[in-house]
Amino acid sequence: MNPDEINEPIWKVPPPRASVMPARPPDPACQTITLQIDGRTVTVPAGTTLLQAASRLGLRIPTLCWAPTLTPINACRICVVEVEGARTLAPACARPAEAGMVVQTGSERVRLSRKLVLELLASSVALDRAPELLRLIQEYGADPERFGPSAAPADRRDARHAGHHHVGDGATAETVAQPVKVDNSLYVRDYARCVLCYKCVEACGTDAQHTFAITIAGRGFDARVSTEWDAPLPEGACVYCGNCINVCPTGALVFRTEHELREAGSWAPERQQETDTICPFCGVGCTLRVKVQDDKLVSVTSPPEVDVTGGNLCVKGRFGTSYVNG
Amino acid sequence: MDLKIHAPPPTTAERTAVDELLGPPAVVAHADRVRRGGPQVTRRDLLLPALHALQDRVGFLSEGGLGYVCERLRVPPADAFGVASFYALWSTVPIAPTVVHVCDDIACRRGGEALVTELGAALGPSGTNGGQTWKRSPCLGLCEQAPAAYVTRAGSPVFRTAFGNATITKIQAAFGGEDQSPSREGLSHFVPQTGSPGLKLLGRVGRLDPVDLDAHLGDGAFAGLQRALSIGPAAVRTEISGSGLTGRGGAAFPTGRKWDAVAAAPAQPHYLCCNADESEPGTFKDRVLMEWDPYAVLEGIAIAAFATGVEHAFIYIRGEYPLAEARLTEAIRRATARGLLGARLAGSGPPLTISVRRGAGAYICGEETALFESIEGKRGEPRSKPPFPVHVGLFGKPTLVNNVETLVNVPLILREGAASFAAVGGGASTGPKLFCVSGAVGRPGLYELPFGVTLREVLAVAGGTPRGLRSLLLGGAAGTFVGEEALDTPLTLEGTRKIGASLGSAVVMVFDHTSEPLDVIRRIAQFFRDESCGKCVPCRVGTQRLEELVARRLRGQPREGDELLREELGQAMRDASICGLGQTAHLAIDSGLRRLNPLPELAK
């Protein structure tokens, strides 16, 4: 029926009652497939990704842009694995397991690609607040220095035009260095630390918040996380849920409190304490993980493994509890 | 989703431009909004056409204009800005309404640089906001007529013209609104075989008025479609499989197998995308076909759609091809009015709608999944495969993607039969093939030759290499540099593979001894740095690092370790990039640098 033809409010017309109970759809979990990973056989339900299948065997594949609560975007390519017979490597986070697949998670080819990905990232992005990446750089023997000394920060990265760029002389390695964006009282955006994993964009968009305040703008090496027209956050759609901060793996998005403590040189992890509690505001009962330094609250997160939040909070839980500081 | 649009109101011109495309805004009564649970469902896929409408009318995308599009299409402003800033032909800052895009890519390298210098002197620096300005451009697909230029003049209506053998005089005439596209009489300079007997793909090119439907019908156009309708979809697919036709876009996938997969896909509806985003530097074959025989493209689409159960097909054509877009649009209009397309294919078949969508300056959108994203109104970022387009493609439905040249082969196969098609060439390389020959040859142009000819024979047909031969680029910027040792290689998929090269889009670009190989290689590195979408790390940062590496070499100051770096970087890009762009970006650079000996002294 054309909705334009409805003349009375829809709630007066109840839907017709189903006369037959619909049949239960077939359980996809009933279909299983068997494959081989690193020489070991594993049987998993159809639809399982290689990453999940490998974790069943206790194999650890590094990830960066993947998160359990987000749709795999497979942008970082750190999780690539070798599938026998395939021309290229496959992203374990997104590739569904297939029957009879033979997968290597740590072959020489795999390790080389991971090493290069780490080198490319570390040579262009400040990673000193990304402990997991620093650990991987050690593990894979990555040497970001091989691209040469870092170039001086370029100005106005936000104004770059797609398809056009200044061609350098190759003496230095271009980076994404740029000033921190401090435009509101709740959190800061330090895109010199951004690896463009898309997690914040996904969390702001269809994977959590449906606010769509940020996007990826520009393209190629000039691609960047941005609001419309690079507008300050208070002029855009941001609702300050802070779910982007929760998923950021490199410290590019941090609480203003943390940023200021770091700027003042008084950020002291050894004096910090994390406590799980329940949000005091509404009846949902979200789990809050509260970080305190010197008896002052510095940040609020929520563990992604907690069912009630999946790591997400609203502005009140995230930023509304600073009253405890008195 | 609540839209928060903080933009200033659009100007009247902007509002009119958008409303002309989308229709006047509907007035929705409050009660209706409540009943529907929100605003009307919108057409996100109209985002690119709407942004084109703005750019065409006022010459750039303003905050007000973009805000109005967001309001009309219910697209979040940040999202729309991400799209607007992705495409090179759009400007998100005020810029002169008349712009000449000058190709400075590999085939136009020298002439393009000279033009840029002259334009700089006449109009000032690139991208100014005055009356007229200029911009550098990647390959415009007019390599046989180097140097090339593409002029856009915003207004109502917009004026767009792309032309070769560009001079300041021609550019100024184009600024004044004078169409500079080649006439049919002049075509024989660029398609030297025009009018020769026995041409299978170029038979009508230059011989018939390209949009005269009667002339084309009289020459056998749509006879292949008639036969297809009479033998049925399954038999058509058998013919295509039997012909051995492989994709002519560069990947050379067996066409019949793709068609079978789409036809068998249970999800509905099925879509077809004709990939006319030809942007591989050195490639211009699809442009010539679309400009001079648009009905052959439409017939190919119609047969493919019939064989795979498609009722809505899209032609995604690059924005720098205004003449091809105009001719195809006119051909669709005439063929629909004649009852060949539309409600019933050729009067008796199933329905078929063909929509033309214009790209906006992004090489990556020639990658099939990036092409879907672009048609859907998004940034042209490739998707992960699998799932493959034959199962999950445009709008998430099974989709057939074929290149223009591939589709133009289809009517031929239907007319002449699979056996006669397969009798030419062999293996995975059957049938006639178009070669884009440019650079230092006697007669650069588009040539149709049977699969199996050698490189030497192609060069001979194109007038030889009167100024000597230093190197050849096979397959475009994503291809391979070869030298004289390759002259007796048959230009087939198998033959080129044997010498470690690839046929790609059948580019044969010739460089003589006056060329500057390192400058050409650097331009290729710049091309990929500019065209990478930026989604995956190996390509986003890798193309930047490759460019830096070549720049060091060009300065004569490579570092110790650069050789190993290039090898490892190349392997990681090939192995770990999402799509073909990143996977092949290092190929030409690698092969080009390897040919350059001796190595300059290393910097300490």
Chai-1 contact restraints between the chains, C-beta under 6 A:
chainA,res_idxA,chainB,res_idxB,connection_type,confidence,min_distance_angstrom,max_distance_angstrom,comment,restraint_id
A,P3,B,R36,contact,1.0,0.0,6.0,A-B,restraint_1
A,I10,B,R35,contact,1.0,0.0,6.0,A-B,restraint_2
A,N74,B,S384,contact,1.0,0.0,6.0,A-B,restraint_3
A,A75,B,K535,contact,1.0,0.0,6.0,A-B,restraint_4
A,A75,B,C536,contact,1.0,0.0,6.0,A-B,restraint_5
A,C76,B,V537,contact,1.0,0.0,6.0,A-B,restraint_6
A,R77,B,C536,contact,1.0,0.0,6.0,A-B,restraint_7
A,R77,B,V537,contact,1.0,0.0,6.0,A-B,restraint_8
A,R77,B,P538,contact,1.0,0.0,6.0,A-B,restraint_9
A,R77,B,A576,contact,1.0,0.0,6.0,A-B,restraint_10
A,V80,B,A576,contact,1.0,0.0,6.0,A-B,restraint_11
A,T88,B,D575,contact,1.0,0.0,6.0,A-B,restraint_12
A,L89,B,D575,contact,1.0,0.0,6.0,A-B,restraint_13
A,L89,B,A576,contact,1.0,0.0,6.0,A-B,restraint_14
A,A94,B,S384,contact,1.0,0.0,6.0,A-B,restraint_15
A,S113,B,A572,contact,1.0,0.0,6.0,A-B,restraint_16
A,S113,B,D575,contact,1.0,0.0,6.0,A-B,restraint_17
A,S113,B,A576,contact,1.0,0.0,6.0,A-B,restraint_18
A,L116,B,A572,contact,1.0,0.0,6.0,A-B,restraint_19
A,V117,B,V537,contact,1.0,0.0,6.0,A-B,restraint_20
A,L120,B,V537,contact,1.0,0.0,6.0,A-B,restraint_21
A,L120,B,V541,contact,1.0,0.0,6.0,A-B,restraint_22
A,S124,B,V541,contact,1.0,0.0,6.0,A-B,restraint_23
A,R146,B,G561,contact,1.0,0.0,6.0,A-B,restraint_24
A,R146,B,L565,contact,1.0,0.0,6.0,A-B,restraint_25
A,F147,B,R545,contact,1.0,0.0,6.0,A-B,restraint_26
A,A162,B,F86,contact,1.0,0.0,6.0,A-B,restraint_27
A,A162,B,A88,contact,1.0,0.0,6.0,A-B,restraint_28
A,G163,B,A88,contact,1.0,0.0,6.0,A-B,restraint_29
A,G163,B,G361,contact,1.0,0.0,6.0,A-B,restraint_30
A,G163,B,D530,contact,1.0,0.0,6.0,A-B,restraint_31
A,V167,B,Q526,contact,1.0,0.0,6.0,A-B,restraint_32
A,D169,B,A551,contact,1.0,0.0,6.0,A-B,restraint_33
A,D169,B,R555,contact,1.0,0.0,6.0,A-B,restraint_34
A,G170,B,E548,contact,1.0,0.0,6.0,A-B,restraint_35
A,G170,B,A551,contact,1.0,0.0,6.0,A-B,restraint_36
A,G170,B,R552,contact,1.0,0.0,6.0,A-B,restraint_37
A,E174,B,Q544,contact,1.0,0.0,6.0,A-B,restraint_38
A,H210,B,M1,contact,1.0,0.0,6.0,A-B,restraint_39
A,F212,B,P76,contact,1.0,0.0,6.0,A-B,restraint_40
A,F212,B,A78,contact,1.0,0.0,6.0,A-B,restraint_41
A,F212,B,D79,contact,1.0,0.0,6.0,A-B,restraint_42
A,A213,B,A78,contact,1.0,0.0,6.0,A-B,restraint_43
A,I214,B,A78,contact,1.0,0.0,6.0,A-B,restraint_44
A,T215,B,A78,contact,1.0,0.0,6.0,A-B,restraint_45
A,T215,B,D79,contact,1.0,0.0,6.0,A-B,restraint_46
A,T215,B,G82,contact,1.0,0.0,6.0,A-B,restraint_47
A,I216,B,G82,contact,1.0,0.0,6.0,A-B,restraint_48
A,A217,B,F81,contact,1.0,0.0,6.0,A-B,restraint_49
A,A217,B,G82,contact,1.0,0.0,6.0,A-B,restraint_50
A,A217,B,S85,contact,1.0,0.0,6.0,A-B,restraint_51
A,G218,B,S85,contact,1.0,0.0,6.0,A-B,restraint_52
A,R219,B,F86,contact,1.0,0.0,6.0,A-B,restraint_53
A,R219,B,C533,contact,1.0,0.0,6.0,A-B,restraint_54
A,R219,B,G534,contact,1.0,0.0,6.0,A-B,restraint_55
A,G220,B,S532,contact,1.0,0.0,6.0,A-B,restraint_56
A,G220,B,G534,contact,1.0,0.0,6.0,A-B,restraint_57
A,F221,B,R540,contact,1.0,0.0,6.0,A-B,restraint_58
A,F221,B,Q544,contact,1.0,0.0,6.0,A-B,restraint_59
A,A223,B,G534,contact,1.0,0.0,6.0,A-B,restraint_60
A,T227,B,A78,contact,1.0,0.0,6.0,A-B,restraint_61
A,E228,B,P77,contact,1.0,0.0,6.0,A-B,restraint_62
A,E228,B,A78,contact,1.0,0.0,6.0,A-B,restraint_63
A,E228,B,F81,contact,1.0,0.0,6.0,A-B,restraint_64
A,W229,B,E63,contact,1.0,0.0,6.0,A-B,restraint_65
A,E235,B,H6,contact,1.0,0.0,6.0,A-B,restraint_66
A,A237,B,K4,contact,1.0,0.0,6.0,A-B,restraint_67
